[in-house]
C-alpha cells in the first residue's frame, strides 16, 4: 500500500513540475518534457494498435533464448576456468577485459558476420546478447565455486567423495546463493545487450519502439518505453529470481519465514 501512495505522490509531483515548466513559466516546450498524462495517452495508443505488446513479446522472447544460451556458455567457461589452473591464470584476465566492453561494441561484428536482423530471432541479435552476458556469467560461476570454503572440500575428500559427487553434492549446494546472484546479474546484462542491439538495428522490438519515438519527436513514447524496460527488469527479478533466492535463504536458515 505504501508503495502505491508513494507512486501517486511521485506522479502528481512530476505532473506539477511539467505544468509549471511548460504552461506557467514556459521555460520548456511540451516536446522536451514527458508528463504522466502524456505517457498515459501514449500507452493507450500503443496498446490499442497492439504495437507495444508485439514489440515487447519479440524482445522478451529474444532475451530468453539468448539468456539460455548465455547461461550454457557461461557455465561451461566458468567450470573450465575452475577446473584448469592454466585457463584461470591466462584466460580469466582476458574475459575480465572483454567484459568491460559495452554491448553496443559487438553490434558491428554482429552485422558483418550475421547480416541485418530479420524475423523474431536473428543471429546478429543473439550474438550481441551472448557476448554481452555470457562472460559475466562465467566469471560469476568461477567466483562462486572459488569462494566455497576449503573445509567443505577437505571433509568430502577425506570421506572418499569422488570428483563428480564432490561437485554435485558439496560444491554446487555451497555456491548456490552466489551462483543465483550471478545468474540474476547475467539476465540484466542480457536485457541491456538486447536493448542495445534493437536500438542500433531495425528489427521489431521494444528497443526499436524507443527509436521510433525519437524519430517522431515524441518524448512521451521515449519515456514510456524506458519505463517498460525498467518494469520488465523489476518483474523478472521479483517473479523469478527473488523467490529462488528467498527459498535458498530459508532452507539454509539465513532468513526467517514470515507468518
C-alpha positions as CSV (number, residue, x, y, z in Angstrom):
1,X,0.0,0.0,0.0
2,X,2.8,2.4,0.9
3,X,4.5,1.9,-2.5
4,X,1.2,2.8,-4.2
5,X,0.8,6.0,-2.2
6,X,4.4,6.9,-2.9
7,X,4.0,6.4,-6.7
8,X,0.8,8.5,-6.7
9,X,2.7,11.3,-4.9
10,X,5.6,11.0,-7.3
11,X,3.3,11.1,-10.4
12,X,1.5,14.2,-9.0
13,X,4.8,15.9,-8.3
14,X,6.0,15.0,-11.8
15,X,2.9,16.4,-13.4
16,X,3.1,19.5,-11.3
17,X,6.7,20.1,-12.5
18,X,5.6,19.6,-16.1
19,X,2.8,22.1,-15.7
20,X,5.0,24.7,-14.1
21,X,7.8,24.3,-16.6
22,X,5.7,24.2,-19.8
23,X,2.4,26.0,-19.1
24,X,3.2,28.5,-16.3
25,X,6.9,29.5,-16.6
26,X,7.2,28.4,-20.2
27,X,10.9,27.6,-19.8
28,X,10.5,24.3,-21.7
29,X,8.4,23.1,-24.7
30,X,6.0,20.2,-24.4
31,X,8.0,18.0,-26.8
32,X,11.1,18.3,-24.5
33,X,9.5,17.2,-21.2
34,X,7.5,14.0,-20.7
35,X,4.5,14.1,-18.4
36,X,2.5,11.3,-16.7
37,X,-0.7,12.3,-18.6
38,X,1.2,12.3,-22.0
39,X,2.8,8.9,-21.2
40,X,-0.6,7.5,-20.2
41,X,-2.1,8.7,-23.5
42,X,0.8,7.2,-25.4
43,X,0.4,3.9,-23.5
44,X,-3.3,3.7,-24.6
45,X,-2.5,4.5,-28.2
46,X,0.3,1.8,-28.4
47,X,-1.9,-0.7,-26.7
48,X,-4.9,-0.1,-28.9
49,X,-2.9,-0.9,-32.1
50,X,-1.0,-3.7,-30.4
51,X,2.4,-2.3,-31.2
52,X,3.6,-2.3,-27.6
53,X,2.5,-5.9,-26.9
54,X,4.1,-7.2,-30.2
55,X,7.3,-5.3,-29.6
56,X,7.6,-6.4,-26.0
57,X,6.8,-10.0,-26.9
58,X,9.5,-10.1,-29.5
59,X,12.1,-8.6,-27.2
60,X,11.3,-10.9,-24.2
61,X,11.4,-14.0,-26.5
62,X,14.8,-12.9,-27.9
63,X,16.2,-12.2,-24.5
64,X,15.0,-15.6,-23.1
65,X,16.6,-17.5,-25.9
66,X,19.8,-15.5,-25.8
67,X,20.0,-15.8,-22.0
68,X,19.6,-19.5,-22.0
69,X,22.4,-19.9,-24.5
70,X,24.5,-17.4,-22.4
71,X,23.9,-19.4,-19.2
72,X,25.1,-22.6,-21.0
73,X,28.2,-20.9,-22.5
74,X,28.9,-19.0,-19.2
75,X,28.6,-22.1,-17.1
76,X,30.9,-24.1,-19.3
77,X,33.6,-21.4,-19.4
78,X,33.3,-20.9,-15.6
79,X,33.7,-24.6,-14.9
80,X,36.7,-24.8,-17.2
81,X,38.3,-21.9,-15.5
82,X,37.8,-23.5,-12.2
83,X,39.0,-26.9,-13.4
84,X,42.1,-25.9,-15.2
85,X,44.5,-23.5,-13.5
86,X,46.2,-22.6,-16.8
87,X,42.9,-21.2,-18.1
88,X,42.2,-19.4,-14.8
89,X,45.6,-17.7,-14.9
90,X,45.6,-16.8,-18.6
91,X,42.1,-16.7,-19.9
92,X,40.3,-15.1,-16.9
93,X,42.1,-11.7,-17.3
94,X,41.1,-11.7,-20.9
95,X,37.5,-12.4,-20.1
96,X,37.5,-9.6,-17.4
97,X,38.8,-7.2,-20.0
98,X,36.2,-8.2,-22.6
99,X,33.5,-7.9,-20.0
100,X,34.2,-4.2,-19.7
101,X,33.2,-3.7,-23.3
102,X,29.8,-2.1,-23.7
103,X,27.4,-4.4,-25.6
104,X,27.0,-1.9,-28.4
105,X,30.6,-2.6,-29.4
106,X,29.6,-6.0,-30.6
107,X,27.0,-4.8,-33.0
108,X,29.4,-4.0,-35.9
109,X,30.8,-7.6,-35.6
110,X,27.3,-9.0,-35.5
111,X,26.2,-7.1,-38.6
112,X,29.2,-8.1,-40.6
113,X,29.1,-11.7,-39.5
114,X,25.4,-12.4,-39.4
115,X,23.9,-9.6,-41.6
116,X,20.9,-7.5,-40.8
117,X,18.4,-8.9,-38.2
118,X,15.3,-10.5,-39.8
119,X,12.3,-12.1,-38.1
120,X,11.8,-12.8,-34.4
121,X,15.2,-14.4,-34.0
122,X,18.4,-13.5,-35.8
123,X,22.0,-14.5,-35.4
124,X,23.2,-10.9,-35.0
125,X,20.9,-10.1,-32.1
126,X,21.6,-13.4,-30.3
127,X,25.3,-12.8,-30.8
128,X,25.1,-9.4,-29.1
129,X,23.1,-10.9,-26.2
130,X,25.5,-13.8,-25.7
131,X,28.6,-11.6,-25.9
132,X,27.1,-9.1,-23.5
133,X,26.0,-11.7,-20.9
134,X,27.9,-15.0,-21.1
135,X,31.3,-13.6,-19.9
136,X,29.7,-12.0,-16.8
137,X,28.0,-15.3,-16.0
138,X,31.3,-17.3,-16.5
139,X,33.1,-15.0,-14.0
140,X,30.2,-15.4,-11.5
141,X,30.3,-19.2,-11.8
142,X,34.1,-19.2,-11.4
143,X,34.0,-16.9,-8.3
144,X,31.0,-18.7,-6.7
145,X,32.9,-22.0,-6.9
146,X,36.2,-20.5,-5.9
147,X,34.6,-18.9,-2.8
148,X,33.4,-22.2,-1.4
149,X,35.1,-22.8,1.9
150,X,38.0,-25.2,1.5
151,X,36.9,-27.1,4.7
152,X,33.9,-28.4,2.8
153,X,36.0,-29.9,0.1
154,X,38.6,-31.3,2.6
155,X,35.9,-33.1,4.6
156,X,34.2,-34.5,1.5
157,X,37.5,-35.8,0.1
158,X,38.5,-37.2,3.5
159,X,35.3,-39.2,3.4
160,X,36.2,-40.6,0.0
161,X,33.9,-38.5,-2.2
162,X,34.8,-38.6,-5.9
163,X,35.2,-35.6,-8.2
164,X,31.7,-35.9,-9.7
165,X,30.0,-36.3,-6.4
166,X,32.1,-33.5,-4.9
167,X,30.8,-31.0,-7.4
168,X,27.2,-32.2,-7.3
169,X,26.7,-32.8,-3.6
170,X,29.2,-30.4,-2.0
171,X,30.4,-27.6,-4.2
172,X,27.2,-26.8,-6.1
173,X,25.0,-26.6,-3.0
174,X,27.6,-24.5,-1.2
175,X,28.0,-22.0,-4.0
176,X,24.3,-21.8,-4.9
177,X,23.4,-18.4,-3.3
178,X,26.3,-16.7,-5.0
179,X,25.6,-18.5,-8.3
180,X,22.0,-17.4,-8.3
181,X,23.1,-13.8,-7.8
182,X,25.4,-14.2,-10.7
183,X,22.7,-15.6,-12.9
184,X,20.5,-12.7,-12.0
185,X,23.2,-10.2,-13.0
186,X,23.6,-12.2,-16.2
187,X,19.9,-11.6,-17.0
188,X,20.3,-7.9,-16.5
189,X,23.4,-7.9,-18.8
190,X,21.4,-9.9,-21.5
191,X,18.4,-7.5,-21.3
192,X,20.7,-4.4,-21.7
193,X,22.6,-6.1,-24.5
194,X,19.3,-6.8,-26.3
195,X,18.2,-3.2,-25.9
196,X,21.5,-2.0,-27.4
197,X,21.1,-4.4,-30.3
198,X,17.5,-3.4,-31.0
199,X,18.2,0.3,-30.7
200,X,21.1,0.1,-33.2
201,X,19.3,-2.1,-35.7
202,X,15.9,-2.1,-37.4
203,X,14.4,-5.3,-36.0
204,X,10.9,-5.2,-34.4
205,X,11.2,-4.9,-30.6
206,X,10.8,-2.6,-27.7
207,X,14.2,-1.0,-28.4
208,X,13.0,-0.1,-31.9
209,X,9.8,1.3,-30.5
210,X,12.1,3.6,-28.4
211,X,13.9,4.7,-31.6
212,X,10.5,5.3,-33.3
213,X,9.6,7.7,-30.5
214,X,12.8,9.6,-31.1
215,X,12.2,9.8,-34.8
216,X,8.7,11.0,-34.3
217,X,10.0,13.6,-31.7
218,X,7.6,12.0,-29.2
219,X,9.2,12.4,-25.8
220,X,6.3,10.6,-24.1
221,X,6.8,7.5,-26.2
222,X,10.5,7.5,-25.4
223,X,9.8,7.8,-21.7
224,X,7.1,5.2,-21.8
225,X,9.4,2.6,-23.5
226,X,12.1,3.4,-20.9
227,X,9.6,2.8,-18.1
228,X,8.5,-0.5,-19.7
229,X,12.1,-1.7,-20.0
230,X,12.6,-0.9,-16.2
231,X,9.3,-2.6,-15.3
232,X,10.3,-5.8,-17.2
233,X,13.5,-5.9,-15.3
234,X,11.7,-5.5,-11.9
235,X,9.1,-8.1,-12.8
236,X,11.7,-10.7,-13.8
237,X,13.6,-10.1,-10.6
238,X,10.6,-10.2,-8.3
239,X,8.8,-13.1,-10.0
240,X,11.7,-15.4,-10.9
241,X,14.9,-14.6,-9.0
242,X,13.6,-13.3,-5.7
243,X,11.6,-16.4,-4.9
244,X,14.5,-18.7,-5.7
245,X,16.9,-16.6,-3.5
246,X,14.4,-16.5,-0.7
247,X,13.8,-20.2,-0.8
248,X,17.5,-20.9,-0.6
249,X,17.9,-18.5,2.2
250,X,15.0,-20.1,4.2
251,X,16.4,-23.6,3.6
252,X,19.8,-22.5,5.0
253,X,18.4,-20.6,7.9
254,X,19.7,-17.3,6.6
255,X,16.3,-15.8,6.7
256,X,13.2,-16.3,8.9
257,X,9.9,-17.4,7.4
258,X,7.2,-14.8,7.8
259,X,3.9,-15.8,9.3
